[in-house]
Amino acid sequence: MSDIVTYSSEGRIGLITLNRPDARNAINGDVARGVEAAIDRLEADDSVWVGILTANTEGQERPVFCAGADLKAINSGQAGDLNTKRGGFAGFVYRERRKPIIVAVDGLATAGGCEIVLAADLVIATTRSAFGLAEVKRNLIAGAGGLFRLPRAIGQAAAMEAILTGEPIPAERAYHLGLISRLVEPGQALIEARRLAEQITASAPLAVYASRQVVLAAAYEDDATLKSLTNKLFAEVMASEDTKEGLTAFIEKRPPNWSGR
């Protein structure tokens, strides 16, 4: 994996960083392949239970988390390279995975950059951040999930306005609309994301993975299907070693020692 996307892990947390600040972290083929490779590493490492996705904004006068698709790449006939077979745009927006990913945003997330944010599980953002789907300003449409994920996240009225005008949503409004989980001061997004990740890793990983799966399915499945899925996952979690450990730890009044099995 090239340095255009970096991956590292510390304890139970994996960190993926978009590292193309000179191009406003726009997505080209190298970035898409780098993100997919990073997700592969995150998913394959049983010692890592949660991921954080962030971006390097060093040297940028006005910080940009991600400006979306690299229009130079598209203009030169390389549009297909911005997608991977398993992940779709940026190797991420349609990627199937078990582990939750927190996105830490300190700056503008626009077009495909906003769609990356919408594909994450939790959003930490700074007060100088903004989120938009600006495609209509270029006679394009948001093709990486933004047109249906943004209304789910903030409601149809607010999403329709943002989509049809192409104007970004300021962080404070995005927070009140429910897109952002935690709103922090500039420069603090990654710190707060790590804090949240540590809280998640204190929970039983199998229960976290199963609960995430049901919450995501709730966006498009009916109640009967969700009931069946919940019952199936409940039985699987109950049969795991960690359920016995959780109950024993509660009885013994001690912190549980999760194994992920």
N, C-alpha and C positions, 0 to 999 in steps of 0.2 A: 504494500500500500504506500502510495507516495505521500510526501509531506503536505500535499494540498488538502488532505484530510488526515487528521491525526487521531490515534486511539491510545488510551492508557487506562489502567485500572488501579484503584486504590481501595483495598479492603473489598467490600461487597459492591462497589460502585464502578461502572465503566464510563469513561468520558470520551465523547466524540466531538471533535472540533473542526468546523469548516475553517480552512486556513488559506483564504484567498482575499485578504483585505484590500489589496490593490485593485481588485475587480469587484468590490462590494460583495464579495462572497457569492457571486453569481454562479449558477450551476452549468458546468460544461461536462463533457464525457468523463474527464478525470475525476471530477468531484462526485459524480453519480456512482462511478465504480468504487471510489474510495469510501463513500458512505456505505455502500452495500457490503464491502469487505469488513468495515468496522462493525456493522450489525451482525455479520457472520461470527466475528470474534466474541461479541457480547453474548450472543445466543449460545455459542458453543462452550463457554466457560462456566462450569457449574458453580464456581466460587463467586461469580458476579451475579447479583440478583436484580439490579436496577441500573438503567443507563441515564446519562445526561447528554443532551445535544446542545452545543453552544457554537459561537463563532468568534473568530479573532477580528477585532475592529481597530487594532492598533494603527495609528497613522491616519485614520479617517477623520476629517474635520467634522463631519456629521455622521455618527456611527450608523452602520447598516448591518443588521444581522444577516440578511440575504436579500438581494435585489431580484431573485427569481432566476428565470432562464437567461443564459448568456445570449443576448440577441446577436452578437457577432458570430457565435457558433451556429445559430439558426440561419442567419443570412448567408453563411458560407456552405449551407447544405448539410450541416451536422446535427440537425434537430433530433434525429433518432438516437444519437449518442447520449442525450440528456436523460434517457430512460434505461432501466435495466429490466430484464425479463421478470425477475421476481419482485422488484421493488417499485417499478414504475418510475415516475419522475424523481430525480435525485437519488434513485436507489432506495427510496424511503416511503413515499406516500401511500403505496399499496402493499408494503411489505408485511407478510404474516410473521408474527413473532409472539413469544410468550411473555417476555419481560417488559415491564412498564418503562417508558422513556419520558423523562422530564426535559422540556426545552427551556433553556435559559436565554432570554432575549434582552439585549441592551442596545436598542436602536431600531431602525426601520425594518420591518418584515413585510415585503410587498410582493404582489403577484405570486410566483411560485414559492417565494420565501414565506409568504403567509400560509400557503398550502402545506408547506413543511410543518409549520407550527400547528396547523389544524390536525395533522396526522399524528402528532405526539399525544401522550396521555395526560400530561399536566403542563401548565405554562407558568413560568416565573418571568416577570418582566419588570423593567425599570420605568420610572416615570417619564423618561425621554423616549420611550419606545412608541411605535405606532404600527398598525396592521391594516393592510389594504389589498384589494384585488383591482389593480389598475389596468387590466387587459383591455377594457372597452376604450380606453384612451388611445390604443394602438390598433384598433379594429381586430382584436383577438378576444377569445373567451378563456376564462380560467379552466383549464382542462385537466387539472391534477387533483380534483376532489373539492376544490374550494366552493363551487357553486351549490353543493349540497351539504358540505360540512359546516360552512359558516352559518347558514340558517339554523342548523341543529345546535350550534354553540351559543348563538346570541339572539335567536328568534328571527322570523321571516322579515318583519318590518325593518329592523335595523340592518339586517344583512342585505335586503333588497336595495336600500338606499346606498350602502357602501359599494355594492356590485355595479349598480347602474350609473353611479357618478364617478366611480373609480377613485374616490377620495379616501384617504386612510383614516382609520379610527384611532384617536389618541388613546394612550395607555389607560388613563383614568376612566374614560368611558368604557373601554374594553373590559376593564376590571368590573365595573358595575353591571355590565351586560352578561358577565359570567364566562368570558373567554379566558381570563387570567385567574389563576389560583391565588397567587400572592404578588402584590405590587410593592416594589422596593426602590430605594434611591439609586441613581446612576452608579454603575460600577459594582453593584451588590448582587446582581442576578445569579451569578455562578455560586457565590457564597450561600445564598438562600436556597438554591437548587440542591447544593450538597447537604444542607440542613434537612431539607425535605426528604432527600434520598436516604439519609441516615434514619429518619423516622420510619420510612417504608421498610428498610432492611431490618428493623426491629420486629417487624411482623413476620409471620410464617410465610415463606416464599410460595409454597404450593397453594395456600389459601389466597394469596395476593394474585397469583396468575389466574386462578379459577374465577375469582371475583371480577377481575378485569375483563375476562372473556364474556361474562354475562352482561356487564355494563355496556360493553361495545355492541353486543348482539341486540340489546334493547332498542337500538336506533332503527332496526329494520325487521325484527322478528315479532310475531304475534305472541300473546300471553301464553298460549298453549305450548308453543315451541320453547319459549323462555323457561316455563315451568319444567319441561322435560330436560332441557340443558342444565338447569340449576340442580335438579335431582341427580342427574348423572355425575356432575362435578362434585356435588356434596358427598356422594357415596365414595368417589375416588379419594377425596381429601380425608374423609373419615377413616379410610383403610390405610392411610399412610403412617409411618413411624412418628411423624411430627405431631399428629393428633394425640397420641399417647403421651408424648413429651410435653405438649401444651397442658394437658389435663394434670399430669404429674407435677409439673412446675407450679401450677395454680394451687394444688393441694399442699405442696411443700413450701409455698410462699417464697419462691425464688424466680429469677428471670429464666425463661426457657432458653434452651440451647438448640436452635433449629438446625436441622441437617439438610433439609430440602428433599427428604425421602419419605 
